[in-house]
């Protein structure tokens, strides 16, 4: 090395208390007495305990949030599939509604078909309910924007309050209480 270059001098060894005092005051302080050192250490213990308690609380919040998110993922992972299956249930109902009403002179085959399809629909809806998918009928209930989508408004028939669903084109469907598909409804106006 040349004479013009500075060589780094090793820094003096400082204790943690000295370093903390330097960072607070910006200068080296005189040696501490035993009482001052104990008070300093007790203050440091209080600080560390507070940090530890905060970290524990944060970890508990993280655990509960992760548990809640995992539960939501488990419950609602099939949401898109459930929405598609609900379409099938609605199409089955539309098919049943398109059959002529039961009559005394109807062919026995038509009555058996109707009964069979109604049984299939009941079993299908029961299976959906076992898996958390529920049908919520809307006709006659107050309009709820959380469950219903108003497709039309008609003058309120006599004896019906304005804002009541007077006709439901489709029911609302929920998955574990969360809206899956809103009901398409006609609402009574003023």
C-alpha positions as CSV (number, residue, x, y, z in Angstrom):
1,X,0.0,0.0,0.0
2,X,1.0,3.5,-0.6
3,X,1.4,6.2,2.1
4,X,-1.6,8.1,0.7
5,X,-4.1,5.3,1.1
6,X,-5.9,5.1,4.4
7,X,-6.0,1.7,6.0
8,X,-9.2,0.8,7.8
9,X,-8.9,0.7,11.6
10,X,-10.8,-2.1,13.4
11,X,-13.8,-0.8,15.3
12,X,-13.6,-1.1,19.1
13,X,-15.8,-3.9,20.5
14,X,-19.0,-2.5,22.0
15,X,-21.5,-4.2,24.2
16,X,-25.2,-4.2,23.1
17,X,-26.0,-1.6,25.7
18,X,-23.2,0.6,24.4
19,X,-24.4,0.3,20.8
20,X,-28.0,1.1,21.9
21,X,-26.8,4.1,23.9
22,X,-24.8,5.2,20.9
23,X,-27.7,4.9,18.6
24,X,-30.0,6.9,21.0
25,X,-27.6,9.6,22.0
26,X,-25.2,9.5,19.1
27,X,-22.2,9.4,21.4
28,X,-20.3,7.1,23.7
29,X,-21.5,7.3,27.3
30,X,-19.7,6.8,30.5
31,X,-19.7,3.3,32.1
32,X,-22.9,2.4,33.8
33,X,-23.4,1.5,37.4
34,X,-25.0,-1.8,38.3
35,X,-28.4,-0.2,39.1
36,X,-28.4,1.6,35.7
37,X,-27.4,-1.5,33.9
38,X,-30.2,-3.5,35.7
39,X,-32.7,-0.8,34.8
40,X,-31.5,-0.8,31.2
41,X,-31.8,-4.5,31.0
42,X,-35.3,-4.5,32.6
43,X,-36.4,-1.9,30.0
44,X,-35.0,-4.1,27.3
45,X,-36.9,-7.1,28.7
46,X,-40.2,-5.1,28.6
47,X,-39.5,-4.1,25.0
48,X,-38.7,-7.6,24.0
49,X,-41.7,-9.0,25.8
50,X,-44.0,-6.5,24.0
51,X,-42.4,-7.5,20.6
52,X,-42.9,-11.1,21.4
53,X,-46.5,-10.7,22.4
54,X,-47.2,-8.7,19.2
55,X,-45.5,-11.4,17.1
56,X,-47.6,-14.1,18.9
57,X,-50.8,-12.2,18.2
58,X,-49.9,-11.7,14.6
59,X,-49.1,-15.4,14.2
60,X,-52.5,-16.3,15.8
61,X,-54.2,-13.9,13.4
62,X,-52.3,-15.5,10.5
63,X,-53.3,-19.0,11.6
64,X,-57.0,-18.2,11.9
65,X,-57.0,-16.3,8.6
66,X,-55.3,-19.3,6.8
67,X,-57.8,-21.7,8.4
68,X,-60.7,-19.5,7.3
69,X,-59.4,-19.2,3.8
70,X,-58.8,-23.0,3.6
71,X,-62.4,-23.6,4.8
72,X,-63.7,-21.1,2.2
73,X,-61.7,-22.8,-0.5
74,X,-63.0,-26.2,0.5
75,X,-66.7,-25.0,0.6
76,X,-66.7,-22.9,-2.5
77,X,-64.2,-24.6,-4.8
78,X,-67.1,-26.3,-6.6
79,X,-68.9,-23.0,-7.2
80,X,-68.5,-22.9,-11.0
81,X,-69.5,-26.6,-11.3
82,X,-72.5,-26.1,-9.0
83,X,-73.7,-23.2,-11.1
84,X,-73.6,-25.5,-14.2
85,X,-75.4,-28.3,-12.3
86,X,-78.1,-25.8,-11.2
87,X,-78.7,-25.0,-14.9
88,X,-79.5,-28.7,-15.4
89,X,-82.0,-28.7,-12.5
90,X,-83.7,-25.6,-14.0
91,X,-83.9,-27.3,-17.4
92,X,-85.4,-30.4,-15.8
93,X,-88.1,-28.1,-14.2
94,X,-88.7,-26.4,-17.5
95,X,-89.3,-29.8,-19.1
96,X,-91.7,-30.8,-16.4
97,X,-93.6,-27.5,-16.8
98,X,-93.9,-28.0,-20.5
99,X,-95.9,-31.2,-20.1
100,X,-99.6,-30.8,-20.2
101,X,-101.4,-30.7,-16.9
102,X,-102.7,-34.1,-15.6
103,X,-106.1,-35.0,-17.0
104,X,-108.5,-37.9,-16.3
105,X,-108.4,-39.1,-19.9
106,X,-104.6,-38.8,-20.4
107,X,-102.7,-41.8,-21.6
108,X,-101.2,-43.9,-18.8
109,X,-97.7,-43.6,-20.4
110,X,-97.8,-39.8,-20.1
111,X,-98.8,-40.0,-16.4
112,X,-95.9,-42.5,-15.7
113,X,-93.4,-40.3,-17.6
114,X,-94.5,-37.2,-15.6
115,X,-94.3,-39.1,-12.3
116,X,-90.8,-40.5,-13.2
117,X,-89.5,-37.1,-14.2
118,X,-90.9,-35.6,-11.0
119,X,-89.1,-38.3,-9.0
120,X,-85.9,-37.6,-10.8
121,X,-86.2,-33.9,-10.1
122,X,-86.9,-34.5,-6.3
123,X,-83.9,-36.9,-6.1
124,X,-81.7,-34.4,-8.0
125,X,-82.6,-31.4,-5.8
126,X,-82.2,-33.5,-2.7
127,X,-78.7,-34.5,-3.8
128,X,-77.8,-30.9,-4.4
129,X,-79.1,-29.9,-0.9
130,X,-76.9,-32.7,0.6
131,X,-73.9,-30.9,-1.0
132,X,-74.9,-27.4,0.2
133,X,-76.7,-26.2,-2.9
134,X,-80.2,-24.9,-1.9
135,X,-83.1,-23.6,-4.0
136,X,-84.7,-20.4,-2.7
137,X,-88.2,-19.7,-4.0
138,X,-88.9,-16.0,-4.6
139,X,-92.6,-15.8,-5.5
140,X,-94.6,-13.9,-2.9
141,X,-91.6,-12.6,-1.0
142,X,-90.3,-9.0,-0.8
143,X,-87.7,-8.1,-3.5
144,X,-84.2,-8.7,-2.1
145,X,-81.4,-7.4,-4.4
146,X,-79.1,-9.9,-2.6
147,X,-81.1,-12.9,-4.0
148,X,-83.2,-11.5,-6.9
149,X,-82.6,-10.0,-10.2
150,X,-85.5,-7.9,-11.4
151,X,-86.3,-8.7,-15.0
152,X,-89.5,-6.7,-15.2
153,X,-91.8,-4.5,-13.2
154,X,-95.6,-4.8,-13.4
155,X,-98.4,-2.9,-11.7
156,X,-99.1,-4.4,-8.3
157,X,-102.2,-6.7,-8.4
158,X,-104.9,-5.9,-5.9
159,X,-103.8,-7.0,-2.4
160,X,-100.1,-7.2,-3.2
161,X,-97.6,-4.7,-1.7
162,X,-95.4,-2.9,-4.2
163,X,-91.9,-4.4,-4.1
164,X,-93.2,-7.9,-3.8
165,X,-92.1,-10.6,-6.3
166,X,-95.2,-11.6,-8.2
167,X,-93.6,-14.0,-10.6
168,X,-90.3,-15.9,-10.6
169,X,-88.9,-17.1,-13.9
170,X,-86.2,-19.0,-12.1
171,X,-85.5,-19.6,-8.4
172,X,-82.4,-18.3,-6.6
173,X,-79.7,-20.8,-5.8
174,X,-77.2,-20.7,-2.9
175,X,-74.0,-22.6,-2.1
176,X,-73.5,-22.9,1.7
177,X,-75.5,-19.7,2.1
178,X,-73.5,-17.7,-0.6
179,X,-75.5,-16.6,-3.6
180,X,-74.8,-19.0,-6.5
181,X,-77.3,-17.7,-9.0
182,X,-80.0,-15.0,-8.5
183,X,-83.7,-15.6,-9.1
184,X,-85.0,-13.9,-12.3
185,X,-88.2,-12.2,-11.1
186,X,-91.0,-9.9,-12.0
187,X,-91.6,-7.3,-9.2
188,X,-94.8,-5.5,-8.3
189,X,-94.6,-1.8,-9.0
190,X,-96.6,1.1,-7.7
